[in-house]
Amino acid sequence: MHHFIFPTKDTWISSGSSTITGESFRDQNFGRDQILEIKKFFYDNSFNHQTRALINFDGTDFTNMSQSIVNGDITSPKFYLKLYEAEGNSELSEEYKLAIQPISESWVEGTGKFGDNPKNTNGASWENRSNPIGSTEVTWSAAGVSILTGSASTTLILSSSVQSFSNESPDVEVEVTSMVNMWLSKESENYGMLIRFSGSQETDTNTFGHLKFFSRQTHTIYSPKLEVRWDDHKPCTGSNTGSLNELTMSGLADNYLYMKGLREYYKENDRVKFRVGARKRYIQKSFSTSVQTVTGSFIPESSGS
C-alpha cells in the first residue's frame, strides 16, 4: 500500500545578503514562495553563503496515519521524503549529498517571498524561528535551525538521513523511517525536517549547486510528499484462494497479470486500491465433434413460376 501525506508548512532560509544592496537575508522569510531553494552562492570566485529548506508533516492526515499504526491497521510501514525539482541545474556538481535532519524547535512558516520589497520578516528565517509583526522575534538556539544532535538515544543517532547523487536527477526520494518512528513513539516532538547539503559540502569550494524544489505553495501536482509504504496483501494460499486454482509459479507456465478497475485519472487526495488479476495467458480447451444422422425424404422448396 502507498499513501501520501502532504506538508502542513515549509519554507527556505538564507545565510547571506544581497551583493548589490548589502541587505541581509538572515532575518527574511520566504514561506509563501512556490519554490524551496537549497543552494550554495559564490561571489567573486569564492563561496559566499548557503541556503536550507524546512518542511513539516504534522497535520490531521499524519495523526490519522499514526492512529492506524497503533490500531494495527498499518504494520511495519516505511516512510520516504519526496521532493521534485522545479528546473534543471547546469551548475550542479556531478556528485553531492543532501542531509535530512530532525528539527528540535517549533517554527512558523511565515508570509514572505524572496521578491518582497521591503523584505518580509514575518516567520522563520536563518536567525529566527518566528518573528510576529509588532512583537518580539524568537531566535533559534543555533542560527540556521537547531537540530537534534548529541543524544545518547540510538533512535536519534539513526534519525538523520542522507541521499547521495551521482549524475542523476535532483529529485529527492530518501527513506526517513527512523526519524518518523522517533516522532510516532513520542521520543521527540515532531518539528519537521531540515534539508541541506551534507557536512562540509555545504561550505566547501568543491561542491556546487542551486537546487530548486516545488514547495507546498506550488500550483502544480509536484508538492512535497511523505510517502508511507506497507505490505497489506494476503497470500493466495489455502482457503484464501477461494474456488480458484493457484497459478503455477515454476516459470514453466506463461502467466498474465492485469490491473482491475484502473482509471485514467485520480484526485490528489483519493485513497485508491489497485487490484491485480492473474491468469494463464493461454487456456487449452478440448472440443468433441458429434455427427447426427437424419433419415427421411428431402423435398426441395418450390421456386415458383
Rosetta silent file (secondary structure, phi, psi, omega in degrees, C-alpha in Angstrom):
SEQUENCE: MHHFIFPTKDTWISSGSSTITGESFRDQNFGRDQILEIKKFFYDNSFNHQTRALINFDGTDFTNMSQSIVNGDITSPKFYLKLYEAEGNSELSEEYKLAIQPISESWVEGTGKFGDNPKNTNGASWENRSNPIGSTEVTWSAAGVSILTGSASTTLILSSSVQSFSNESPDVEVEVTSMVNMWLSKESENYGMLIRFSGSQETDTNTFGHLKFFSRQTHTIYSPKLEVRWDDHKPCTGSNTGSLNELTMSGLADNYLYMKGLREYYKENDRVKFRVGARKRYIQKSFSTSVQTVTGSFIPESSGS
SCORE:     score description
SCORE:     0.000 S_00000001
   1 L     0.000  140.808  176.557    0.000    0.000    0.000 S_00000001
   2 E  -122.912  128.262  177.781    1.179    3.526   -0.792 S_00000001
   3 E  -132.996  137.489 -176.218   -0.235    6.565    0.998 S_00000001
   4 E  -111.573  130.981  175.653    0.887   10.184    0.572 S_00000001
   5 E  -111.492  132.274 -176.847    0.867   12.819    3.307 S_00000001
   6 L   -98.904  151.008 -174.914    1.253   16.454    2.275 S_00000001
   7 L   -68.764  150.218  174.584    3.167   19.080    4.290 S_00000001
   8 L   -93.254  -18.681  175.436    1.435   21.497    6.641 S_00000001
   9 E  -163.470  150.924  173.021    4.222   24.057    6.298 S_00000001
  10 E  -159.477  159.735  177.219    7.529   24.605    4.513 S_00000001
  11 E  -166.960  176.567  171.448    9.961   27.404    3.762 S_00000001
  12 E  -132.580  158.474 -174.641   13.618   28.048    2.964 S_00000001
  13 E  -133.306  153.865 -176.573   16.161   30.233    4.738 S_00000001
  14 E  -129.146  141.771 -179.547   19.303   32.083    3.671 S_00000001
  15 L   -97.950    2.154 -171.657   22.525   32.908    5.495 S_00000001
  16 L  -107.243 -159.244  178.546   23.661   35.611    3.077 S_00000001
  17 E  -149.645  164.490 -178.796   22.926   39.140    1.926 S_00000001
  18 L   -67.196  130.654  177.899   22.381   40.951   -1.351 S_00000001
  19 L   -77.194   -7.261 -179.817   25.617   41.511   -3.282 S_00000001
  20 L   -97.207  -53.107 -176.354   24.018   44.652   -4.779 S_00000001
  21 L   -99.894  -17.681 -176.539   22.452   46.477   -1.810 S_00000001
  22 L    81.581    0.338 -178.892   24.110   44.631    1.061 S_00000001
  23 L   -68.045  134.826 -175.077   20.704   44.000    2.682 S_00000001
  24 E   -76.419  142.189  172.527   20.753   40.867    4.848 S_00000001
  25 L   -95.597   -5.600 -169.300   18.644   37.787    4.078 S_00000001
  26 L   -65.462  -23.724  177.280   19.324   36.296    7.510 S_00000001
  27 L  -111.678    8.775 -177.306   16.065   37.616    9.021 S_00000001
  28 L   -88.208  143.712 -179.980   13.991   37.427    5.824 S_00000001
  29 L  -105.836  141.907  179.554   11.112   34.963    5.434 S_00000001
  30 L  -127.289   30.253 -172.178   10.258   33.054    2.219 S_00000001
  31 L   -64.230  -21.681 -178.868    7.318   30.974    3.496 S_00000001
  32 L  -101.386    6.036  176.870    4.962   31.801    0.609 S_00000001
  33 L   -67.019  146.340  176.572    7.427   31.064   -2.195 S_00000001
  34 L   -82.083   -4.221 -177.641    6.392   28.343   -4.645 S_00000001
  35 E  -125.672  139.338  170.377    9.998   27.125   -4.688 S_00000001
  36 E  -101.927  122.010 -176.146   12.246   25.732   -1.958 S_00000001
  37 E  -106.140  126.511  172.862   15.860   26.704   -2.675 S_00000001
  38 E  -123.242  102.637 -170.133   18.844   24.718   -1.417 S_00000001
  39 E  -142.221  162.296  170.075   21.865   26.400   -2.893 S_00000001
  40 E  -117.141  123.257 -175.628   25.462   27.456   -2.489 S_00000001
  41 E  -103.743  125.966  178.356   26.080   31.009   -3.632 S_00000001
  42 E  -110.165  142.737  179.731   29.512   32.001   -4.950 S_00000001
  43 E  -142.156  132.713 -176.525   30.667   35.598   -5.472 S_00000001
  44 L    54.870   43.096  175.636   33.992   36.811   -6.888 S_00000001
  45 L    63.509   23.094  176.650   35.042   33.181   -7.389 S_00000001
  46 E  -140.620  155.618 -179.744   34.665   32.309   -3.711 S_00000001
  47 E   -64.060  134.272 -176.968   31.958   30.780   -1.557 S_00000001
  48 E  -111.526  -53.184  178.635   29.598   33.456   -0.182 S_00000001
  49 E  -164.506  167.934 -179.774   26.639   31.809    1.599 S_00000001
  50 E  -124.895  163.229  174.342   24.290   28.812    1.682 S_00000001
  51 E  -127.145  161.044 -179.800   20.546   28.235    1.986 S_00000001
  52 E  -138.278  163.845  178.350   18.487   25.455    3.569 S_00000001
  53 E  -120.710  147.210  177.247   14.889   24.190    3.428 S_00000001
  54 E  -122.486  141.233  178.933   12.443   23.352    6.235 S_00000001
  55 E  -150.561  143.665 -178.027    9.402   21.106    5.904 S_00000001
  56 E  -138.460  137.121  174.939    6.895   19.623    8.345 S_00000001
  57 L  -119.147   95.938 -176.450    4.220   16.912    8.114 S_00000001
  58 L  -142.254   23.331 -176.343    2.129   17.167   11.290 S_00000001
  59 L   -86.532 -165.143 -177.926   -1.489   17.605   10.221 S_00000001
  60 H   -59.756  -40.022 -178.529   -4.651   15.527   10.586 S_00000001
  61 H   -64.302  -37.721  177.552   -3.541   13.028    7.959 S_00000001
  62 H   -66.132  -42.201  178.966   -0.303   12.384    9.860 S_00000001
  63 H   -64.154  -43.422  178.895   -2.248   11.907   13.110 S_00000001
  64 H   -63.034  -39.966  177.564   -4.717    9.520   11.466 S_00000001
  65 H   -62.591  -41.603  178.354   -1.851    7.511    9.997 S_00000001
  66 H   -60.479  -42.646 -179.848   -0.272    7.300   13.451 S_00000001
  67 H   -66.723  -35.250  178.108   -3.525    6.018   14.928 S_00000001
  68 H   -63.935  -33.939  177.059   -3.822    3.412   12.174 S_00000001
  69 H   -68.878  -42.743  178.618   -0.402    2.079   13.178 S_00000001
  70 H   -61.782  -40.422 -177.562   -1.469    1.923   16.845 S_00000001
  71 H   -75.231  -11.841 -179.117   -4.674    0.093   15.865 S_00000001
  72 L    88.163    4.839  178.060   -2.733   -2.437   13.812 S_00000001
  73 L   -72.025  -27.669  175.780   -4.329   -1.423   10.506 S_00000001
  74 L  -120.011  126.410 -178.731   -0.864   -0.482    9.231 S_00000001
  75 L  -122.760  137.610  176.437    2.043   -2.761   10.098 S_00000001
  76 L    49.512   53.281 -179.240    5.797   -2.211    9.603 S_00000001
  77 L   -75.202  153.676  171.170    5.477    0.927    7.440 S_00000001
  78 E  -113.638  144.773 -176.611    8.382    2.591    5.653 S_00000001
  79 E  -121.532  136.662 -178.213    8.498    6.376    5.214 S_00000001
  80 E  -133.396  130.462  172.445   10.066    8.314    2.338 S_00000001
  81 E   -84.274  131.477 -179.346   10.509   12.057    1.823 S_00000001
  82 E  -126.320  123.421  176.081    9.840   13.039   -1.790 S_00000001
  83 E  -125.490  145.421 -174.921   10.808   16.392   -3.329 S_00000001
  84 L  -120.308  128.797 -178.207   10.535   17.277   -7.022 S_00000001
  85 E   -66.173  144.073 -178.350   12.941   19.540   -8.887 S_00000001
  86 L   -92.453  -22.994  179.119   11.428   22.645  -10.470 S_00000001
  87 L  -162.328  162.097  178.181   14.025   23.101  -13.205 S_00000001
  88 L   -68.176  162.965 -176.456   17.289   21.683  -14.474 S_00000001
  89 L  -137.195  104.630 -179.358   20.562   22.825  -12.947 S_00000001
  90 L   -77.435  -16.443 -177.785   23.656   23.225  -15.100 S_00000001
  91 L   -89.490   -0.355 -172.456   25.701   24.429  -12.100 S_00000001
  92 L   -77.299  137.805  175.827   25.192   21.242  -10.099 S_00000001
  93 L   -64.773  151.670  179.795   28.147   19.063   -9.167 S_00000001
  94 L   -64.605  -35.667  179.909   28.158   15.569  -10.648 S_00000001
  95 E  -130.305  132.631  179.081   28.305   14.060   -7.155 S_00000001
  96 E  -161.512  170.196  179.806   26.891   15.526   -3.941 S_00000001
  97 E  -132.015  143.845  173.104   24.910   14.574   -0.851 S_00000001
  98 E  -113.150  135.484  177.721   21.816   16.019    0.824 S_00000001
  99 E  -104.854  136.889  176.012   21.245   15.603    4.556 S_00000001
 100 E  -118.034  117.346 -172.290   17.744   15.410    6.080 S_00000001
 101 E  -128.389  148.408 -179.813   17.780   16.097    9.831 S_00000001
 102 E   -76.216  131.938  179.194   15.093   16.428   12.549 S_00000001
 103 E   -81.441  142.872 -172.987   14.455   19.986   13.764 S_00000001
 104 L  -101.532   -3.317 -178.087   14.491   20.457   17.537 S_00000001
 105 L  -137.830  154.476  178.547   12.319   23.593   17.913 S_00000001
 106 L   -70.541  157.510 -179.441    8.965   24.829   16.664 S_00000001
 107 L  -153.366  163.736 -177.121    8.853   27.380   13.841 S_00000001
 108 L  -113.937  131.737 -177.982    6.404   29.467   11.819 S_00000001
 109 L   -58.886  -46.854  177.395    6.083   29.145    8.039 S_00000001
 110 L    92.233  178.802 -173.715    5.542   32.872    7.562 S_00000001
 111 L  -126.022   15.522 -174.511    4.092   35.082    4.842 S_00000001
 112 L   -93.643  164.076  172.690    7.152   36.294    2.947 S_00000001
 113 L  -134.471  157.866 -177.138    8.506   35.878   -0.563 S_00000001
 114 L   -60.787  -35.358 -175.377   12.005   36.372   -1.951 S_00000001
 115 L   -86.465    4.207 -178.112   10.918   39.301   -4.137 S_00000001
 116 L   -62.053  135.362  176.874    9.173   41.266   -1.366 S_00000001
 117 L  -141.739  107.802    6.474   10.230   44.934   -1.203 S_00000001
 118 L   -71.803  163.928 -177.003   10.550   45.869    1.581 S_00000001
 119 L   -65.673  151.722 -179.587   11.518   42.414    2.767 S_00000001
 120 L  -102.770  124.083 -179.293    9.091   40.428    4.922 S_00000001
 121 L  -109.451   12.487 -177.300   10.492   39.106    8.204 S_00000001
 122 L   -82.189   96.469  179.372    7.245   37.548    9.492 S_00000001
 123 L   133.442 -169.457 -176.316    8.104   33.886   10.035 S_00000001
 124 L   -68.842  144.661  177.444   11.077   31.539   10.122 S_00000001
 125 L  -148.909 -174.122  178.841   14.439   32.730    8.832 S_00000001
 126 L   -61.644  -37.015 -176.554   18.122   31.895    9.292 S_00000001
 127 L   -93.012  -33.775 -170.820   18.171   33.781   12.608 S_00000001
 128 E  -120.392  146.679  172.862   14.594   33.443   13.875 S_00000001
 129 E   -94.585  -16.695  169.122   12.071   30.633   14.204 S_00000001
 130 E  -157.984  152.872 -178.730    9.254   33.178   14.472 S_00000001
 131 L  -155.515   73.003 -175.975    9.036   36.947   14.187 S_00000001
 132 L   -61.727  143.125  177.936    5.451   38.202   14.576 S_00000001
 133 L   -63.255  128.029  179.107    4.673   41.650   13.206 S_00000001
 134 L    80.054    6.641 -179.915    4.649   44.155   16.053 S_00000001
 135 L  -129.692 -172.798 -176.766    6.095   41.658   18.513 S_00000001
 136 L   -92.870  137.982  178.808    9.477   40.278   19.561 S_00000001
 137 L   -69.650  151.986  175.476   11.342   37.756   17.436 S_00000001
 138 E  -114.557  116.026 -174.164   12.100   34.272   18.782 S_00000001
 139 E   -85.330  159.389  171.207   15.573   33.113   17.768 S_00000001
 140 L   -71.497  152.702  173.452   16.850   29.616   17.061 S_00000001
 141 L   -61.934  -32.785  174.087   19.088   28.023   19.676 S_00000001
 142 L  -135.924  129.260 -177.900   21.639   27.854   16.862 S_00000001
 143 L   -56.214  141.882 -179.435   21.438   30.078   13.789 S_00000001
 144 L    91.137   10.882  179.100   20.398   28.250   10.638 S_00000001
 145 L    91.874  124.655  176.835   17.898   25.993   12.501 S_00000001
 146 L   -84.534  136.365 -178.006   18.660   23.928   15.578 S_00000001
 147 E  -121.611  164.287  178.522   18.608   20.158   15.044 S_00000001
 148 L   -76.142  115.468  178.761   18.594   17.117   17.314 S_00000001
 149 L  -144.456  163.920  172.425   22.214   16.162   17.975 S_00000001
 150 L    71.108   15.721  179.902   24.390   14.759   20.725 S_00000001
 151 L   -88.374  149.504  176.442   21.764   12.404   22.154 S_00000001
 152 L   -80.806   -7.905 -177.532   22.654    9.008   23.562 S_00000001
 153 L   -69.383  130.375  177.753   19.443    7.650   22.061 S_00000001
 154 H   -60.766  -38.695 -178.815   20.002    5.129   19.280 S_00000001
 155 H   -61.697  -43.613 -179.002   16.883    6.405   17.540 S_00000001
 156 H   -67.169  -36.263  178.742   18.175    9.952   17.457 S_00000001
 157 H   -64.466  -37.061 -178.485   21.544    8.835   16.150 S_00000001
 158 H   -86.131   -6.304 -168.852   19.825    6.974   13.322 S_00000001
 159 L   -73.240  -24.697  178.285   17.232    9.661   12.663 S_00000001
 160 L   -77.124  142.495  179.829   19.259   11.711   10.172 S_00000001
 161 E  -122.834  148.582  179.050   19.112   10.548    6.560 S_00000001
 162 E  -130.946  133.275  173.953   21.497   11.204    3.667 S_00000001
 163 E  -116.123  127.903  179.097   20.819   10.777   -0.042 S_00000001
 164 E   -96.882  142.775  179.953   23.769   10.601   -2.434 S_00000001
 165 E  -124.321  137.556  178.171   23.502   11.770   -6.038 S_00000001
 166 E  -143.896  102.247  179.260   25.766   10.805   -8.915 S_00000001
 167 L    50.945   50.202 -178.502   24.941   12.069  -12.407 S_00000001
 168 L  -143.800  171.859  179.995   21.196   11.730  -11.795 S_00000001
 169 L   -59.106  141.156  178.558   18.025   13.763  -11.400 S_00000001
 170 L   -72.435   -3.028  177.431   17.965   16.005   -8.294 S_00000001
 171 L   -51.678  136.702 -178.103   14.526   14.632   -7.338 S_00000001
 172 E   -99.363  128.386  169.512   14.668   13.519   -3.700 S_00000001
 173 E  -142.937   91.953 -172.971   13.373   10.127   -2.570 S_00000001
 174 E  -125.771  138.105 -179.008   15.055    9.286    0.710 S_00000001
 175 E   -74.568  130.734  179.846   13.947    6.932    3.480 S_00000001
 176 L  -127.775   31.723 -174.899   13.219    8.720    6.770 S_00000001
 177 H   -58.903  -46.674 -177.593   11.622    5.791    8.634 S_00000001
 178 H   -63.476  -35.733  178.921   13.757    6.066   11.776 S_00000001
 179 H   -66.307  -47.483 -179.607   13.035    9.782   12.020 S_00000001
 180 H   -65.486  -40.338  177.552    9.266    9.362   11.693 S_00000001
 181 H   -61.083  -33.161  176.487    9.284    6.429   14.137 S_00000001
 182 H   -61.634  -40.645  178.108   11.054    8.695   16.605 S_00000001
 183 H   -72.312  -41.945 -177.649    8.123   11.116   16.376 S_00000001
 184 H   -64.639  -32.597  179.773    5.469    8.390   16.465 S_00000001
 185 L   -83.278   -1.013  179.666    6.982    6.887   19.623 S_00000001
 186 L    66.574   19.542  176.069    6.972   10.360   21.255 S_00000001
 187 L   -70.606  -25.634  176.116   10.700   10.128   21.848 S_00000001
 188 L  -150.214  150.321  177.425   10.910   13.586   20.324 S_00000001
 189 L   -70.660  146.740  179.117    8.394   16.208   19.226 S_00000001
 190 L   -85.364   97.435  175.427    7.696   16.448   15.503 S_00000001
 191 L  -106.433    6.380  175.451    9.032   19.852   14.449 S_00000001
 192 L    99.729 -169.922 -173.124    9.801   18.755   10.911 S_00000001
 193 E  -121.968  145.694  172.077   12.890   18.215    8.772 S_00000001
 194 E  -106.038  131.656  178.489   15.827   20.339    7.694 S_00000001
 195 E  -117.461  127.521 -177.670   17.225   19.702    4.193 S_00000001
 196 E  -155.564  169.572  170.407   20.726   20.924    3.300 S_00000001
 197 E   -65.298  144.691 -171.032   23.956   19.927    1.617 S_00000001
 198 L   -80.809  134.760  170.962   25.651   17.305    3.761 S_00000001
 199 H    53.869 -134.439 -176.654   28.551   18.062    6.082 S_00000001
 200 H   -69.638  -15.423  178.830   31.464   20.049    4.697 S_00000001
 201 H   -61.977  -22.167 -176.768   29.871   20.066    1.221 S_00000001
 202 H   -69.249  -26.642 -175.605   27.635   22.890    2.416 S_00000001
 203 L  -128.057    1.018 -178.757   30.506   25.372    2.659 S_00000001
 204 L   -76.238  176.415 -179.615   33.395   23.911    0.654 S_00000001
 205 L  -105.457   10.554 -178.083   34.613   25.244   -2.685 S_00000001
 206 L  -105.021  -22.174 -177.996   34.420   21.900   -4.498 S_00000001
 207 L  -105.058  133.130 -178.956   30.672   21.243   -4.428 S_00000001
 208 L  -124.625  151.028  176.992   28.304   23.399   -6.459 S_00000001
 209 L   173.549  140.638  173.385   24.548   23.501   -6.635 S_00000001
 210 E  -134.228   80.648 -175.119   21.451   25.631   -6.866 S_00000001
 211 E   -82.387  135.485  176.907   18.642   23.162   -6.201 S_00000001
 212 E  -127.084  119.440  178.160   15.049   24.274   -6.659 S_00000001
 213 E  -116.950  148.899  175.615   12.182   22.078   -5.466 S_00000001
 214 E   -65.848  137.318  177.070    8.448   22.735   -5.651 S_00000001
 215 L   -95.597 -179.695  178.683    7.029   23.841   -2.299 S_00000001
 216 L   -70.342  -12.893  178.146    3.557   23.181   -0.911 S_00000001
 217 L   -83.199   -3.200 -176.276    2.545   26.556   -2.370 S_00000001
 218 L   -63.373  152.006  174.978    3.033   25.271   -5.918 S_00000001
 219 L   -96.258   10.651  177.897    0.173   25.288   -8.412 S_00000001
 220 L  -101.284 -176.741  178.270    1.456   22.029   -9.895 S_00000001
 221 L   -89.780    6.570 -171.608    0.945   18.416   -8.793 S_00000001
 222 L  -101.766   38.397  174.819    4.549   18.238   -7.551 S_00000001
 223 L   -63.761  150.645  174.373    4.093   19.301   -3.961 S_00000001
 224 L   -56.927  152.654 -178.024    6.458   17.679   -1.434 S_00000001
 225 E  -142.549  149.979  165.629    5.163   14.406   -0.002 S_00000001
 226 E  -107.609  110.145 -176.862    5.775   11.989    2.815 S_00000001
 227 E   -92.143  129.668  177.896    5.136    8.592    1.251 S_00000001
 228 E  -107.548  124.993 -179.988    4.028    5.753    3.538 S_00000001
 229 E  -122.299  132.068  173.421    4.573    2.225    2.206 S_00000001
 230 L  -152.551  158.659 -176.205    3.418   -1.004    3.794 S_00000001
 231 L   -99.728  111.651  179.954    2.501   -4.516    2.707 S_00000001
 232 L  -117.473   18.042 -178.034   -1.155   -5.344    3.392 S_00000001
 233 L   -78.297  156.304  176.390   -1.629   -8.161    0.910 S_00000001
 234 L  -109.823  121.865 -177.658   -2.928  -11.569    1.939 S_00000001
 235 L   -57.276  137.874  179.486   -1.034  -14.504    0.427 S_00000001
 236 L   -83.652   74.902  177.779   -3.106  -16.540   -2.005 S_00000001
 237 L  -135.191  155.900  176.626   -2.679  -19.860   -0.244 S_00000001
 238 H    59.019 -134.898 -176.042   -5.034  -22.336    1.341 S_00000001
 239 H   -69.300  -15.578 -178.393   -8.586  -21.122    1.884 S_00000001
 240 H   -71.257  -11.825  177.598   -7.638  -17.601    0.726 S_00000001
 241 H   -83.618   -9.340 -178.475   -7.722  -18.758   -2.898 S_00000001
 242 L    63.432 -132.654 -179.266  -11.473  -19.426   -2.676 S_00000001
 243 L   -93.701    4.524 -177.089  -12.668  -21.614   -5.516 S_00000001
 244 L   -88.092  152.023  174.447   -9.797  -20.610   -7.791 S_00000001
 245 L   -86.373  142.167  178.516   -6.824  -22.756   -8.620 S_00000001
 246 L   -69.454  144.508  177.370   -3.401  -21.408   -7.727 S_00000001
 247 L   -73.336  150.743  175.668   -1.208  -20.307  -10.620 S_00000001
 248 L   -78.376  121.628 -176.253    1.874  -22.299  -11.398 S_00000001
 249 L  -106.902   18.869 -177.603    4.894  -20.242  -10.283 S_00000001
 250 L   -76.459  -13.157 -175.623    7.590  -22.640  -11.510 S_00000001
 251 L    92.327   -6.356 -179.637    8.318  -20.480  -14.548 S_00000001
 252 L   -85.057  -19.282 -179.574    7.118  -23.207  -16.907 S_00000001
 253 L  -104.755  146.805  178.912    3.704  -21.577  -17.374 S_00000001
 254 L   -91.574   97.509 -179.224    3.081  -18.243  -19.120 S_00000001
 255 E   -89.864  145.989 -178.654    1.089  -16.244  -16.561 S_00000001
 256 E  -117.861  121.941  178.365   -0.665  -12.983  -17.491 S_00000001
 257 E  -103.812  141.895 -179.192   -1.050  -10.170  -14.922 S_00000001
 258 E  -149.303  154.490  178.874   -3.522   -7.320  -15.424 S_00000001
 259 E   -88.740  139.814 -179.221   -4.976   -4.375  -13.471 S_00000001
 260 E  -107.972  126.862  175.730   -8.644   -4.461  -12.493 S_00000001
 261 L    70.922   25.690 -178.356  -10.710   -1.263  -12.469 S_00000001
 262 L   -72.502  128.309 -179.773   -7.779    1.021  -13.343 S_00000001
 263 L  -100.767  159.453 -179.172   -8.921    4.591  -14.032 S_00000001
 264 L   -76.801  -32.955 -177.823   -7.205    7.172  -16.232 S_00000001
 265 L  -132.237  150.534  175.177   -7.375    9.963  -13.620 S_00000001
 266 L  -137.467  148.102  175.096   -7.459   10.181   -9.827 S_00000001
 267 L   -75.119  153.862 -172.587   -7.981   13.093   -7.460 S_00000001
 268 L   -58.538  -40.831 -175.013   -4.966   14.152   -5.411 S_00000001
 269 L   -99.106   12.012  177.407   -6.375   13.118   -2.028 S_00000001
 270 L   -64.704  145.021  168.464   -8.143    9.948   -3.188 S_00000001
 271 L  -102.699  110.389 -169.377   -7.411    6.710   -1.366 S_00000001
 272 L  -113.827  137.238  172.515   -7.195    4.252   -4.196 S_00000001
 273 L  -106.598  125.883  176.255   -6.914    0.493   -4.181 S_00000001
 274 L  -101.271  122.909 -178.619   -5.230   -1.076   -7.179 S_00000001
 275 E  -106.340  134.625 -178.893   -6.276   -4.662   -7.772 S_00000001
 276 E  -111.009  127.504  175.437   -4.166   -7.054   -9.783 S_00000001
 277 E  -102.717  158.098 -179.351   -5.674  -10.027  -11.569 S_00000001
 278 E  -146.960  143.933  175.440   -3.772  -13.048  -12.830 S_00000001
 279 E  -159.805  167.880  173.025   -4.471  -15.996  -15.121 S_00000001
 280 E   -68.626  139.468 -178.045   -2.707  -18.268  -17.529 S_00000001
 281 L   -65.410  -39.359 -179.322   -2.100  -16.461  -20.801 S_00000001
 282 L  -121.070  130.075  179.846   -3.250  -19.408  -22.858 S_00000001
 283 L  -117.070  121.334 -178.820   -6.022  -21.776  -21.796 S_00000001
 284 L   -86.054  134.185  176.005   -6.388  -25.036  -23.675 S_00000001
 285 L  -123.692  144.126  177.369   -9.854  -26.337  -24.325 S_00000001
 286 L  -101.558  136.589 -178.802  -10.821  -29.728  -25.770 S_00000001
 287 L  -116.744  137.188  175.492  -13.555  -29.876  -28.385 S_00000001
 288 L  -111.065  140.601 -179.378  -15.582  -33.009  -29.328 S_00000001
 289 L  -106.281  128.447  178.275  -17.216  -33.427  -32.725 S_00000001
 290 L  -117.204  146.031  179.536  -20.574  -35.243  -32.967 S_00000001
 291 L  -117.754  129.031  179.761  -22.328  -36.422  -36.102 S_00000001
 292 L  -111.455  129.118  179.368  -26.100  -36.686  -36.265 S_00000001
 293 L   -97.432  127.711  179.833  -27.768  -38.906  -38.892 S_00000001
 294 L  -112.500  127.884  178.412  -31.123  -37.754  -40.213 S_00000001
 295 L  -108.895  153.058  178.987  -33.364  -40.184  -42.100 S_00000001
 296 L   136.795 -179.211 -178.607  -36.288  -39.299  -44.298 S_00000001
 297 L   -95.537  150.915 -179.764  -37.084  -37.804  -47.690 S_00000001
 298 L  -108.299  122.652  179.249  -35.849  -34.457  -48.904 S_00000001
 299 L  -113.371  113.943 -179.606  -38.365  -32.205  -50.655 S_00000001
 300 L   -65.788  150.724  178.166  -36.830  -29.155  -52.379 S_00000001
 301 L   -72.489  137.837 -179.915  -38.510  -25.767  -51.943 S_00000001
 302 L   -71.070  137.066 -179.434  -40.599  -24.728  -54.878 S_00000001
 303 L   -88.823  -12.071 -179.448  -39.120  -21.859  -56.848 S_00000001
 304 L    77.834  176.491 -178.961  -42.422  -20.787  -58.283 S_00000001
 305 L  -124.739    0.000    0.000  -43.010  -19.607  -61.826 S_00000001
